[in-house]
Amino acid sequence: MPSSTEVSWLLELTLAPNTTEAFTTLMGEMVAGTRENEPGTLIYEWSTSADGSTVWILERYRDSDSAMIHLGTFGSRFAERFLAILTPVRMVVTGSPDERVRKALEGLHPAWGAPVGGFAR
């Protein structure tokens, strides 16, 4: 089994009706802020269903420290607006999150995946 400090998750959310403009603005701010200020973020991709009602966010971090930086920024800058328009449905966390990350995410009731094989390039 490959050894890695990386932490990844896929978060599925439901977008509230009639919030497309607020969503687009918020997503743009979050993507730009993450790109500019969080070098430990390796992947940060947002996708939507064809009808726009479901959102998936794929995130991958170099390590737990990088994930915690992102979660701290999210909490202080974006959480209130995010949770006003997006409702978490499910989350799957993979990689090697430390106890800080586990505790920070426990309110989302994620499924925790343990590494068993594979590779990343």
DSSP file (Angstrom, degrees, kcal/mol; ACC not computed):
  #  RESIDUE AA STRUCTURE BP1 BP2  ACC     N-H-->O    O-->H-N    N-H-->O    O-->H-N    TCO  KAPPA ALPHA  PHI   PSI    X-CA   Y-CA   Z-CA
    1    1 A M              0   0    0      0, 0.0   116,-0.1     0, 0.0     2,-0.1   0.000 360.0 360.0 360.0 130.9    0.0    0.0    0.0
    2    2 A P        -     0   0    0      0, 0.0     2,-0.5     0, 0.0   115,-0.1  -0.368 360.0-132.5 -66.0 143.2    1.4    3.4   -0.9
    3    3 A S        +     0   0    0     -2,-0.1     2,-0.3     2,-0.0    93,-0.0  -0.842  37.6 159.4 -97.2 132.4    2.2    5.7    2.0
    4    4 A S        -     0   0    0     -2,-0.5    59,-0.1     2,-0.1    58,-0.0  -0.997  43.3-152.4-152.4 149.9    1.0    9.2    1.6
    5    5 A T        +     0   0    0     -2,-0.3    59,-0.3    57,-0.2    91,-0.1   0.412  62.2 122.2 -98.0  -1.2    0.2   12.2    3.7
    6    6 A E        -     0   0    0     57,-0.1    90,-2.9    89,-0.1     2,-0.4  -0.228  46.4-157.6 -67.2 151.8   -2.4   13.5    1.2
    7    7 A V  E     +AB  61  95A   0     54,-1.8    54,-3.4    88,-0.3     2,-0.3  -0.998  14.4 176.2-129.9 132.1   -6.1   14.0    2.2
    8    8 A S  E     +AB  60  94A   0     86,-2.5    86,-2.7    -2,-0.4     2,-0.3  -0.944   3.8 177.2-132.8 154.7   -8.9   14.1   -0.3
    9    9 A W  E     -AB  59  93A   0     50,-2.6    50,-2.8    -2,-0.3     2,-0.5  -0.990  21.6-148.6-153.7 156.7  -12.7   14.4   -0.2
   10   10 A L  E     -AB  58  92A   0     82,-2.0    82,-2.0    -2,-0.3     2,-0.5  -0.994  19.7-166.0-121.6 121.6  -15.7   14.5   -2.4
   11   11 A L  E     -AB  57  91A   0     46,-2.4    46,-2.4    -2,-0.5     2,-0.4  -0.936   3.2-159.7-112.3 125.6  -18.5   16.6   -1.0
   12   12 A E  E     +AB  56  90A   0     78,-3.1    77,-3.2    -2,-0.5    78,-1.3  -0.894  18.1 174.9-105.3 134.2  -22.0   16.4   -2.5
   13   13 A L  E     -AB  55  88A   0     42,-3.0    42,-2.6    -2,-0.4     2,-0.5  -0.925  29.5-128.1-136.1 157.6  -24.4   19.2   -1.9
   14   14 A T  E     -AB  54  87A   0     73,-2.3    73,-2.4    -2,-0.3     2,-0.5  -0.935  25.1-137.9-105.3 130.7  -27.9   20.4   -2.9
   15   15 A L  E     - B   0  86A   0     38,-2.7    71,-0.2    -2,-0.5     3,-0.1  -0.753  22.3-118.5 -89.0 129.3  -28.2   23.9   -4.2
   16   16 A A    >   -     0   0    0     69,-3.1     3,-0.9    -2,-0.5    -1,-0.1  -0.329  40.0 -93.2 -63.1 146.2  -31.2   25.9   -2.9
   17   17 A P  T 3  S+     0   0    0      0, 0.0    -1,-0.1     0, 0.0    36,-0.0  -0.257 105.7  15.8 -59.9 147.5  -33.6   27.0   -5.7
   18   18 A N  T 3  S+     0   0    0      1,-0.1     4,-0.1    -3,-0.1    -2,-0.1   0.789  95.1 105.9  61.1  32.8  -33.1   30.5   -7.1
   19   19 A T    <>  +     0   0    0     -3,-0.9     4,-2.9     2,-0.1     5,-0.2   0.139  33.6 115.6-123.5  18.7  -29.6   30.9   -5.8
   20   20 A T  H  > S+     0   0    0      1,-0.2     4,-2.7     2,-0.2     5,-0.2   0.896  78.6  48.1 -58.7 -43.3  -27.6   30.4   -9.0
   21   21 A E  H  > S+     0   0    0      2,-0.2     4,-2.2     1,-0.2    -1,-0.2   0.934 113.9  46.0 -65.0 -45.7  -26.2   34.0   -9.0
   22   22 A A  H  > S+     0   0    0      1,-0.2     4,-2.6     2,-0.2    -2,-0.2   0.896 113.6  51.3 -62.2 -40.0  -25.2   33.8   -5.3
   23   23 A F  H  X S+     0   0    0     -4,-2.9     4,-3.1     2,-0.2     5,-0.3   0.937 109.3  48.8 -61.9 -48.5  -23.7   30.4   -6.0
   24   24 A T  H  X S+     0   0    0     -4,-2.7     4,-2.1     1,-0.2    -2,-0.2   0.901 113.8  46.7 -61.1 -42.2  -21.6   31.6   -8.9
   25   25 A T  H  X S+     0   0    0     -4,-2.2     4,-2.1     2,-0.2    -1,-0.2   0.948 115.1  45.3 -64.1 -49.9  -20.3   34.5   -7.0
   26   26 A L  H  X S+     0   0    0     -4,-2.6     4,-2.7     1,-0.2     5,-0.2   0.925 112.6  50.4 -61.7 -47.0  -19.4   32.5   -3.9
   27   27 A M  H  X S+     0   0    0     -4,-3.1     4,-3.0     1,-0.2     5,-0.3   0.918 109.4  51.9 -58.7 -44.5  -17.8   29.7   -5.9
   28   28 A G  H  X S+     0   0    0     -4,-2.1     4,-2.3    -5,-0.3    -1,-0.2   0.910 111.6  46.4 -59.1 -43.4  -15.7   32.2   -7.8
   29   29 A E  H  X S+     0   0    0     -4,-2.1     4,-2.5     2,-0.2     5,-0.2   0.911 114.4  47.4 -65.2 -42.5  -14.5   33.8   -4.6
   30   30 A M  H  X S+     0   0    0     -4,-2.7     4,-2.3     2,-0.2     5,-0.2   0.912 113.5  46.7 -67.9 -42.4  -13.7   30.5   -3.0
   31   31 A V  H  X S+     0   0    0     -4,-3.0     4,-2.6    -5,-0.2     5,-0.2   0.940 115.3  45.9 -64.7 -46.7  -11.9   29.1   -6.1
   32   32 A A  H  X S+     0   0    0     -4,-2.3     4,-2.5    -5,-0.3     5,-0.2   0.928 114.1  48.1 -63.3 -44.9   -9.8   32.3   -6.5
   33   33 A G  H  X S+     0   0    0     -4,-2.5     4,-2.2    -5,-0.2    -1,-0.2   0.899 113.6  46.9 -63.4 -41.0   -9.0   32.5   -2.8
   34   34 A T  H  X S+     0   0    0     -4,-2.3     4,-1.7    -5,-0.2     7,-0.2   0.931 113.6  48.3 -66.3 -45.2   -7.9   28.9   -2.6
   35   35 A R  H  < S+     0   0    0     -4,-2.6    -2,-0.2    -5,-0.2    -1,-0.2   0.913 119.2  38.6 -60.6 -43.9   -5.8   29.1   -5.8
   36   36 A E  H  < S+     0   0    0     -4,-2.5    -1,-0.2    -5,-0.2    -2,-0.2   0.809 128.0  27.3 -79.7 -31.3   -4.0   32.3   -4.6
   37   37 A N  H  < S+     0   0    0     -4,-2.2    -2,-0.2    -5,-0.2    -3,-0.2   0.438 108.9  62.6-118.1  -0.9   -3.6   31.6   -0.9
   38   38 A E    ><  +     0   0    0     -4,-1.7     3,-2.0    -5,-0.2    -1,-0.2  -0.673  46.0 170.6-131.3  79.6   -3.4   27.8   -0.4
   39   39 A P  T 3  S+     0   0    0      0, 0.0    -1,-0.1     0, 0.0    27,-0.0   0.690  77.2  66.3 -64.6 -17.1   -0.4   26.2   -2.1
   40   40 A G  T 3  S+     0   0    0     26,-0.1    22,-2.8    21,-0.1     2,-0.7   0.477  76.5  99.4 -82.2  -1.5   -1.1   22.9   -0.3
   41   41 A T  E <   +C   61   0A   0     -3,-2.0    20,-0.2    -7,-0.2     3,-0.1  -0.788  46.9 176.1 -86.7 116.9   -4.3   22.5   -2.2
   42   42 A L  E     +     0   0A   0     18,-2.7     2,-0.4    -2,-0.7    19,-0.2   0.823  68.0  17.8 -91.8 -36.7   -3.6   20.1   -5.1
   43   43 A I  E     +C   60   0A   0     17,-1.7    17,-2.3     2,-0.0    -1,-0.3  -0.999  55.8 164.9-138.0 134.8   -7.1   19.8   -6.5
   44   44 A Y  E     +C   59   0A   0     -2,-0.4     2,-0.4    15,-0.2    15,-0.2  -0.669  20.0 161.5-149.5  88.7  -10.1   22.0   -6.0
   45   45 A E  E     -C   58   0A   0     13,-2.4    13,-2.8    -2,-0.2     2,-0.4  -0.942  22.2-160.5-122.4 130.2  -12.8   21.3   -8.6
   46   46 A W  E     +C   57   0A   0     -2,-0.4     2,-0.3    11,-0.2    11,-0.2  -0.884  14.7 175.9-106.9 137.6  -16.5   22.2   -8.5
   47   47 A S  E     -C   56   0A   0      9,-2.6     9,-2.7    -2,-0.4     2,-0.3  -0.959  11.4-155.7-136.8 155.6  -19.1   20.4  -10.7
   48   48 A T  E     -C   55   0A   0     -2,-0.3     7,-0.2     7,-0.2     5,-0.0  -0.929  23.8-107.3-129.1 157.0  -22.8   20.6  -11.1
   49   49 A S    >   -     0   0    0      5,-2.2     3,-1.5    -2,-0.3     7,-0.0  -0.281  45.6 -97.3 -69.9 166.2  -25.5   18.2  -12.3
   50   50 A A  T 3  S+     0   0    0      1,-0.3    -1,-0.1     2,-0.1    -2,-0.0   0.846 127.0  45.1 -57.6 -36.0  -27.2   19.0  -15.6
   51   51 A D  T 3  S-     0   0    0      1,-0.0    -1,-0.3     3,-0.0    -2,-0.0   0.473 109.9-123.1 -89.6  -0.7  -30.1   20.7  -13.9
   52   52 A G  S <  S+     0   0    0     -3,-1.5    -2,-0.1     2,-0.2   -37,-0.1   0.502  82.6 110.7  78.6   3.6  -27.8   22.6  -11.5
   53   53 A S        +     0   0    0    -39,-0.1   -38,-2.7     1,-0.1     2,-0.4   0.696  69.7  55.2 -86.5 -18.6  -29.5   21.3   -8.3
   54   54 A T  E     -A   14   0A   0    -40,-0.2    -5,-2.2     2,-0.0     2,-0.4  -0.941  64.9-167.2-118.7 137.9  -26.6   19.1   -7.2
   55   55 A V  E     -AC  13  48A   0    -42,-2.6   -42,-3.0    -2,-0.4     2,-0.4  -0.968   2.1-165.8-123.3 137.5  -23.0   20.3   -6.6
   56   56 A W  E     -AC  12  47A   0     -9,-2.7    -9,-2.6    -2,-0.4     2,-0.5  -0.986   1.8-165.2-120.8 135.1  -19.9   18.2   -6.1
   57   57 A I  E     -AC  11  46A   0    -46,-2.4   -46,-2.4    -2,-0.4     2,-0.5  -0.978   3.4-162.9-121.5 119.0  -16.6   19.6   -4.8
   58   58 A L  E     +AC  10  45A   0    -13,-2.8   -13,-2.4    -2,-0.5     2,-0.4  -0.889  15.5 179.2-100.6 123.4  -13.5   17.4   -5.2
   59   59 A E  E     -AC   9  44A   0    -50,-2.8   -50,-2.6    -2,-0.5     2,-0.4  -0.976  12.3-179.6-130.7 139.8  -10.7   18.5   -3.0
   60   60 A R  E     -AC   8  43A   0    -17,-2.3   -18,-2.7    -2,-0.4   -17,-1.7  -0.991   8.3-167.8-140.8 130.2   -7.2   17.1   -2.5
   61   61 A Y  E     -AC   7  41A   0    -54,-3.4   -54,-1.8    -2,-0.4   -20,-0.2  -0.882  30.5-126.4-121.7 148.6   -4.6   18.5   -0.1
   62   62 A R  S    S-     0   0    0    -22,-2.8     2,-0.3    -2,-0.3   -57,-0.2   0.855  88.5 -26.2 -57.5 -37.6   -0.8   17.8    0.3
   63   63 A D  S  > S-     0   0    0    -23,-0.3     4,-1.9   -57,-0.1   -56,-0.2  -0.941  76.1 -78.9-165.4 178.7   -1.3   16.9    3.9
   64   64 A S  H  > S+     0   0    0    -59,-0.3     4,-2.5    -2,-0.3     5,-0.2   0.846 123.5  58.8 -64.4 -34.3   -3.5   17.5    7.0
   65   65 A D  H  > S+     0   0    0      1,-0.2     4,-2.0     2,-0.2    -1,-0.2   0.928 107.3  47.3 -59.5 -43.8   -1.9   20.9    7.6
   66   66 A S  H  > S+     0   0    0      1,-0.2     4,-2.0     2,-0.2    -2,-0.2   0.891 111.3  50.5 -65.1 -40.0   -3.0   22.1    4.2
   67   67 A A  H  X S+     0   0    0     -4,-1.9     4,-2.6     1,-0.2    -1,-0.2   0.899 109.7  51.1 -63.8 -40.0   -6.5   20.7    4.7
   68   68 A M  H  X S+     0   0    0     -4,-2.5     4,-2.4     2,-0.2    -2,-0.2   0.859 106.4  54.1 -67.9 -35.2   -6.8   22.5    8.0
   69   69 A I  H  X S+     0   0    0     -4,-2.0     4,-2.3     2,-0.2    -1,-0.2   0.942 111.5  46.1 -60.9 -46.2   -5.6   25.8    6.4
   70   70 A H  H  X S+     0   0    0     -4,-2.0     4,-2.9     1,-0.2    -2,-0.2   0.933 112.4  49.2 -62.5 -46.1   -8.5   25.4    3.9
   71   71 A L  H  X S+     0   0    0     -4,-2.6     4,-2.4     1,-0.2    -1,-0.2   0.866 110.5  51.7 -63.5 -36.0  -11.0   24.5    6.6
   72   72 A G  H  X S+     0   0    0     -4,-2.4     4,-2.2     2,-0.2    -1,-0.2   0.923 111.8  45.7 -65.6 -44.2  -10.0   27.5    8.7
   73   73 A T  H  X>S+     0   0    0     -4,-2.3     4,-2.5     2,-0.2     5,-0.6   0.917 112.3  52.0 -64.2 -43.3  -10.4   29.9    5.8
   74   74 A F  I  X>S+     0   0    0     -4,-2.9     5,-2.5     1,-0.2     4,-2.1   0.943 111.1  47.7 -56.7 -48.8  -13.7   28.4    4.8
   75   75 A G  I  <5S+     0   0    0     -4,-2.4     5,-0.3     1,-0.2    -1,-0.2   0.887 118.3  38.8 -61.9 -41.2  -15.0   28.8    8.4
   76   76 A S  I  <5S+     0   0    0     -4,-2.2    -1,-0.2    -5,-0.1    -2,-0.2   0.794 131.0  21.9 -83.0 -27.8  -13.9   32.4    8.8
   77   77 A R  I  <5S+     0   0    0     -4,-2.5    -3,-0.2    -5,-0.2    -2,-0.2   0.752 132.2  15.3-111.3 -29.9  -14.7   33.7    5.3
   78   78 A F  I  X<S+     0   0    0     -4,-2.1     4,-2.8    -5,-0.6     5,-0.2   0.654  88.2  92.8-127.0 -20.3  -17.3   31.6    3.5
   79   79 A A  H  ><S+     0   0    0     -5,-2.5     4,-2.9     1,-0.2     5,-0.2   0.861  88.1  51.6 -55.0 -44.9  -19.2   29.1    5.8
   80   80 A E  H  > S+     0   0    0     -5,-0.3     4,-0.9     1,-0.2    -1,-0.2   0.943 116.9  38.0 -61.2 -49.3  -22.2   31.4    6.5
   81   81 A R  H  > S+     0   0    0     -3,-0.2     4,-0.8     2,-0.2     3,-0.3   0.900 116.6  53.7 -67.6 -39.8  -22.9   32.2    2.8
   82   82 A F  H >X S+     0   0    0     -4,-2.8     4,-2.3     1,-0.2     3,-1.1   0.945 110.8  44.3 -58.4 -52.4  -22.1   28.7    1.7
   83   83 A L  H 3< S+     0   0    0     -4,-2.9    -1,-0.2     1,-0.3    -2,-0.2   0.642 103.9  65.9 -73.8 -13.6  -24.5   27.0    4.2
   84   84 A A  H 3< S+     0   0    0     -4,-0.9    -1,-0.3    -3,-0.3    -2,-0.2   0.758 120.4  19.2 -74.6 -24.3  -27.2   29.5    3.4
   85   85 A I  H << S+     0   0    0     -3,-1.1   -69,-3.1    -4,-0.8     2,-0.4   0.571 120.2  60.0-120.8 -14.7  -27.4   28.2   -0.2
   86   86 A L  E  <  -B   15   0A   0     -4,-2.3   -71,-0.2   -71,-0.2    -1,-0.2  -0.967  58.7-161.2-124.1 131.4  -25.8   24.7   -0.1
   87   87 A T  E     -B   14   0A   0    -73,-2.4   -73,-2.3    -2,-0.4     2,-0.1  -0.945  24.4-124.6-111.9 119.5  -27.0   21.7    2.0
   88   88 A P  E     +B   13   0A   0      0, 0.0   -75,-0.3     0, 0.0     3,-0.1  -0.388  31.6 172.6 -62.2 134.9  -24.4   18.9    2.5
   89   89 A V  E     -     0   0A   0    -77,-3.2     2,-0.3     1,-0.4   -76,-0.2   0.770  61.6 -16.4-108.2 -51.4  -25.8   15.5    1.4
   90   90 A R  E     -B   12   0A   0    -78,-1.3   -78,-3.1     2,-0.0    -1,-0.4  -0.991  52.6-162.1-156.5 157.5  -22.8   13.2    1.7
   91   91 A M  E     -B   11   0A   0     -2,-0.3    20,-2.6    18,-0.3     2,-0.5  -0.998   2.7-164.1-144.5 137.9  -19.0   13.3    2.0
   92   92 A V  E     -Bd  10 111A   0    -82,-2.0   -82,-2.0    -2,-0.3     2,-0.5  -0.995  10.7-164.5-123.0 125.3  -16.3   10.7    1.4
   93   93 A V  E     +Bd   9 112A   0     18,-2.9    20,-3.7    -2,-0.5     2,-0.3  -0.929  12.7 173.1-112.2 131.7  -12.9   11.3    2.8
   94   94 A T  E     +B    8   0A   0    -86,-2.7   -86,-2.5    -2,-0.5     2,-0.3  -0.807  37.9  42.9-129.5 172.4   -9.9    9.4    1.7
   95   95 A G  E    S-B    7   0A   0     18,-0.3   -88,-0.3    -2,-0.3   -89,-0.1  -0.729 104.7 -40.4  95.6-143.2   -6.1    9.5    2.2
   96   96 A S        +     0   0    0    -90,-2.9   -32,-0.2    -2,-0.3     2,-0.1  -0.506  61.1 176.1-127.3  62.9   -4.5   10.0    5.6
   97   97 A P        -     0   0    0      0, 0.0     2,-0.1     0, 0.0   -91,-0.1  -0.456  23.7-136.1 -68.7 138.3   -6.4   12.7    7.5
   98   98 A D     >  -     0   0    0     -2,-0.1     4,-2.3     1,-0.1     3,-0.2  -0.255  34.3 -88.3 -83.5-179.2   -5.0   13.3   11.0
   99   99 A E  H  > S+     0   0    0      1,-0.2     4,-2.6     2,-0.2     5,-0.2   0.819 125.5  58.7 -63.0 -31.9   -7.2   13.7   14.1
  100  100 A R  H  > S+     0   0    0      2,-0.2     4,-2.4     1,-0.2    -1,-0.2   0.936 109.6  43.2 -61.7 -46.0   -7.6   17.4   13.6
  101  101 A V  H  > S+     0   0    0     -3,-0.2     4,-1.9     2,-0.2    -2,-0.2   0.919 113.2  52.3 -66.2 -44.0   -9.1   17.0   10.2
  102  102 A R  H  X S+     0   0    0     -4,-2.3     4,-1.0     1,-0.2    -2,-0.2   0.923 112.5  45.3 -57.7 -45.2  -11.3   14.1   11.4
  103  103 A K  H  < S+     0   0    0     -4,-2.6     3,-0.5     1,-0.2     4,-0.4   0.904 111.3  52.7 -66.6 -40.9  -12.6   16.3   14.2
  104  104 A A  H  < S+     0   0    0     -4,-2.4     3,-0.3     1,-0.2    -1,-0.2   0.821 117.2  38.4 -64.1 -31.0  -13.1   19.3   11.9
  105  105 A L  H >< S+     0   0    0     -4,-1.9     3,-2.2     1,-0.2     4,-0.3   0.521  86.1  97.6 -97.0  -7.3  -15.2   17.2    9.5
  106  106 A E  G >< S+     0   0    0     -4,-1.0     3,-1.6    -3,-0.5    -1,-0.2   0.780  73.9  65.3 -59.7 -28.3  -17.1   15.1   11.9
  107  107 A G  G 3  S+     0   0    0     -4,-0.4    -1,-0.3    -3,-0.3    -2,-0.1   0.705  97.5  56.2 -66.0 -18.6  -20.2   17.3   11.8
  108  108 A L  G <  S-     0   0    0     -3,-2.2    -1,-0.3    -4,-0.0    -2,-0.2   0.457 104.5-133.9 -89.6  -2.5  -20.7   16.4    8.1
  109  109 A H    <   -     0   0    0     -3,-1.6   -18,-0.3    -4,-0.3    -3,-0.1   0.920  35.1-168.4  51.2  54.2  -20.8   12.6    9.1
  110  110 A P        -     0   0    0      0, 0.0     2,-0.5     0, 0.0   -18,-0.2  -0.250  25.6-117.0 -71.7 159.0  -18.4   11.6    6.3
  111  111 A A  E     -d   92   0A   0    -20,-2.6   -18,-2.9     2,-0.0     2,-0.6  -0.825  32.7-139.9 -85.2 134.0  -17.6    8.1    5.2
  112  112 A W  E     -d   93   0A   0     -2,-0.5     2,-0.5   -20,-0.2   -18,-0.2  -0.881  13.3-160.1-104.3 119.3  -13.9    7.5    5.9
  113  113 A G        -     0   0    0    -20,-3.7   -18,-0.3    -2,-0.6   -21,-0.0  -0.846   6.8-148.1 -99.4 131.6  -12.0    5.5    3.3
  114  114 A A        -     0   0    0     -2,-0.5   -18,-0.1   -20,-0.1     2,-0.1  -0.823  26.7-108.3 -97.6 134.8   -8.7    3.9    4.3
  115  115 A P        +     0   0    0      0, 0.0     3,-0.1     0, 0.0    -1,-0.0  -0.359  45.4 161.1 -60.2 134.3   -5.9    3.6    1.7
  116  116 A V        -     0   0    0      1,-0.5     2,-0.3    -2,-0.1    -2,-0.0   0.455  59.8 -35.9-130.8  -9.6   -5.5    0.0    0.4
  117  117 A G  S    S+     0   0    0   -116,-0.1    -1,-0.5  -115,-0.1     2,-0.2  -0.927  78.2  86.2 166.7 171.7   -3.6    0.4   -2.9
  118  118 A G        -     0   0    0     -2,-0.3     2,-0.3    -3,-0.1     0, 0.0  -0.621  51.4-109.1 111.4-169.4   -3.1    2.4   -6.0
  119  119 A F        -     0   0    0     -2,-0.2     2,-0.4  -118,-0.1    -2,-0.0  -0.982   8.3-144.5-157.1 162.7   -1.0    5.4   -7.0
  120  120 A A              0   0    0     -2,-0.3    -2,-0.0     1,-0.1     0, 0.0  -0.983 360.0 360.0-130.4 145.4   -1.2    9.1   -7.9
  121  121 A R              0   0    0     -2,-0.4    -1,-0.1     0, 0.0     0, 0.0   0.380 360.0 360.0-110.5 360.0    1.0   10.9  -10.4
